[in-house]
Amino acid sequence: MEQRLTMIANEAKTDGRIMIRLESYASNGGSSALNLGLSEQTLQMVRGRLVELGIAPRRLILASFGDEHRTEGDRHRQWVEIYLIRPGQ
C-alpha cells in the first residue's frame, strides 16, 4: 500500500489542480453502522497518509460506503478505491 500511495501522491503533485477522490468500502457481514465505521476508519488512515506525503487536505474528496461488495470473496474486507480527478476531464 505504501508504494502505491507514494506513486499517487507524486502524480498528484505534478499538477496542483488534481483532486483525489477516496471511496472506502466495507463489505456486508455486520451491521450497517459497524460497516460504515470500519469503512470510515480505513478511509481516514489512507487520507492521513496522503496528507503526510504532502497532499493538501482540501484536495481530498472522501466517501464511505458500508454495505457494498462485489463478490462473495469480498464479504469480510475493507478497501479504498482511489481516483485522480484531472482538470478538464
C-alpha contacts under 8 A as a table, 3 or more apart, distances in Angstrom:
res1	aa1	res2	aa2	distance
1	M	4	R	5.30
1	M	5	L	6.16
2	E	5	L	5.20
2	E	6	T	6.15
3	Q	6	T	5.15
3	Q	7	M	6.27
4	R	7	M	5.03
4	R	8	I	6.15
5	L	8	I	5.04
5	L	9	A	6.05
5	L	49	R	7.75
5	L	50	L	6.78
6	T	9	A	5.10
6	T	10	N	6.07
6	T	50	L	7.84
6	T	53	L	6.98
7	M	10	N	5.14
7	M	11	E	6.16
8	I	11	E	5.11
8	I	12	A	6.17
9	A	12	A	5.09
9	A	13	K	6.15
9	A	50	L	6.42
9	A	53	L	6.43
9	A	54	G	7.26
9	A	55	I	6.54
10	N	13	K	5.08
10	N	14	T	6.71
11	E	14	T	5.45
11	E	15	D	7.73
12	A	15	D	5.91
12	A	16	G	6.83
12	A	18	I	5.73
12	A	19	M	7.44
12	A	20	I	7.72
12	A	55	I	7.66
12	A	84	L	7.41
13	K	16	G	5.98
13	K	18	I	7.98
13	K	55	I	7.37
15	D	18	I	5.75
17	R	86	R	7.03
17	R	87	P	6.33
18	I	59	R	7.32
18	I	84	L	6.55
18	I	85	I	5.59
18	I	86	R	4.83
18	I	87	P	6.33
19	M	59	R	4.85
19	M	60	L	6.08
19	M	61	I	7.34
19	M	84	L	5.94
19	M	85	I	5.01
19	M	86	R	6.66
20	I	59	R	6.12
20	I	60	L	4.94
20	I	61	I	6.08
20	I	82	I	6.86
20	I	83	Y	5.67
20	I	84	L	4.76
20	I	85	I	5.97
21	R	60	L	5.85
21	R	61	I	4.53
21	R	62	L	5.96
21	R	63	A	7.74
21	R	82	I	5.78
21	R	83	Y	5.08
21	R	84	L	6.50
21	R	85	I	7.22
22	L	43	L	7.07
22	L	47	R	7.77
22	L	60	L	7.16
22	L	61	I	6.07
22	L	62	L	5.01
22	L	63	A	6.22
22	L	80	V	6.42
22	L	81	E	5.86
22	L	82	I	4.85
22	L	83	Y	6.62
23	E	43	L	7.31
23	E	62	L	6.16
23	E	63	A	4.78
23	E	64	S	5.79
23	E	65	F	7.38
23	E	80	V	5.41
23	E	81	E	5.11
23	E	82	I	6.50
24	S	39	S	5.35
24	S	40	E	6.87
24	S	42	T	6.82
24	S	43	L	5.42
24	S	62	L	8.00
24	S	63	A	6.28
24	S	64	S	4.78
24	S	65	F	5.97
24	S	78	Q	7.30
24	S	79	W	5.77
24	S	80	V	4.25
24	S	81	E	6.38
25	Y	36	L	7.97
25	Y	39	S	5.27
25	Y	64	S	6.19
25	Y	65	F	4.86
25	Y	66	G	5.76
25	Y	67	D	7.54
25	Y	68	E	6.29
25	Y	69	H	7.68
25	Y	78	Q	5.49
25	Y	79	W	5.37
25	Y	80	V	6.20
26	A	35	N	5.32
26	A	36	L	6.86
26	A	38	L	6.38
26	A	39	S	5.09
26	A	65	F	6.58
26	A	66	G	4.94
26	A	67	D	6.46
26	A	68	E	6.48
26	A	69	H	7.42
26	A	76	H	7.48
26	A	77	R	6.01
26	A	78	Q	4.36
26	A	79	W	6.69
27	S	35	N	6.90
27	S	66	G	6.41
27	S	67	D	5.56
27	S	68	E	5.16
27	S	69	H	4.89
27	S	74	D	6.29
27	S	75	R	4.88
27	S	76	H	5.79
27	S	77	R	5.85
27	S	78	Q	6.47
28	N	31	S	7.81
28	N	32	S	7.93
28	N	35	N	7.13
28	N	66	G	7.32
28	N	67	D	5.22
28	N	68	E	6.49
28	N	69	H	6.69
28	N	75	R	5.49
28	N	76	H	7.03
29	G	35	N	7.99
29	G	75	R	6.20
29	G	76	H	6.48
30	G	34	L	6.19
30	G	35	N	6.27
31	S	34	L	5.17
31	S	35	N	6.19
32	S	35	N	5.10
32	S	36	L	6.05
32	S	66	G	5.96
32	S	67	D	6.39
33	A	36	L	5.16
33	A	37	G	6.10
33	A	66	G	7.55
34	L	37	G	5.05
34	L	38	L	6.18
34	L	66	G	7.83
35	N	38	L	5.12
35	N	39	S	6.01
35	N	65	F	7.84
35	N	66	G	4.49
35	N	67	D	6.69
36	L	39	S	4.93
36	L	40	E	6.01
36	L	64	S	6.67
36	L	65	F	6.10
36	L	66	G	4.21
36	L	67	D	7.70
37	G	40	E	5.12
37	G	41	Q	6.12
37	G	66	G	7.75
38	L	41	Q	5.11
38	L	42	T	6.29
38	L	66	G	7.79
38	L	78	Q	7.29
39	S	42	T	5.31
39	S	43	L	6.13
39	S	64	S	5.78
39	S	65	F	6.42
39	S	66	G	6.13
39	S	78	Q	6.43
39	S	79	W	7.71
40	E	43	L	4.93
40	E	44	Q	6.11
40	E	64	S	5.80
41	Q	44	Q	5.28
41	Q	45	M	6.35
42	T	45	M	5.17
42	T	46	V	6.48
42	T	78	Q	7.19
42	T	79	W	7.31
42	T	80	V	7.37
43	L	46	V	5.36
43	L	47	R	6.11
43	L	62	L	7.49
43	L	64	S	7.18
43	L	80	V	6.67
44	Q	47	R	4.91
44	Q	48	G	5.90
45	M	48	G	5.18
45	M	49	R	6.36
46	V	49	R	5.20
46	V	50	L	6.32
46	V	80	V	7.91
47	R	50	L	5.23
47	R	51	V	6.28
47	R	57	P	7.98
47	R	60	L	7.49
48	G	51	V	5.13
48	G	52	E	6.23
49	R	52	E	4.94
49	R	53	L	6.23
50	L	53	L	4.92
50	L	54	G	6.56
50	L	55	I	5.65
51	V	54	G	5.19
51	V	55	I	4.71
51	V	56	A	5.99
51	V	57	P	6.29
52	E	55	I	7.21
55	I	59	R	6.96
55	I	60	L	7.96
56	A	59	R	5.58
56	A	60	L	7.36
57	P	60	L	5.40
58	R	61	I	7.78
65	F	68	E	6.43
69	H	72	E	7.60
69	H	74	D	5.85
69	H	75	R	6.38
70	R	74	D	6.45
71	T	74	D	5.42
71	T	75	R	7.23
72	E	75	R	5.59
73	G	76	H	7.60
74	D	77	R	5.47
85	I	89	Q	7.35
86	R	89	Q	5.79
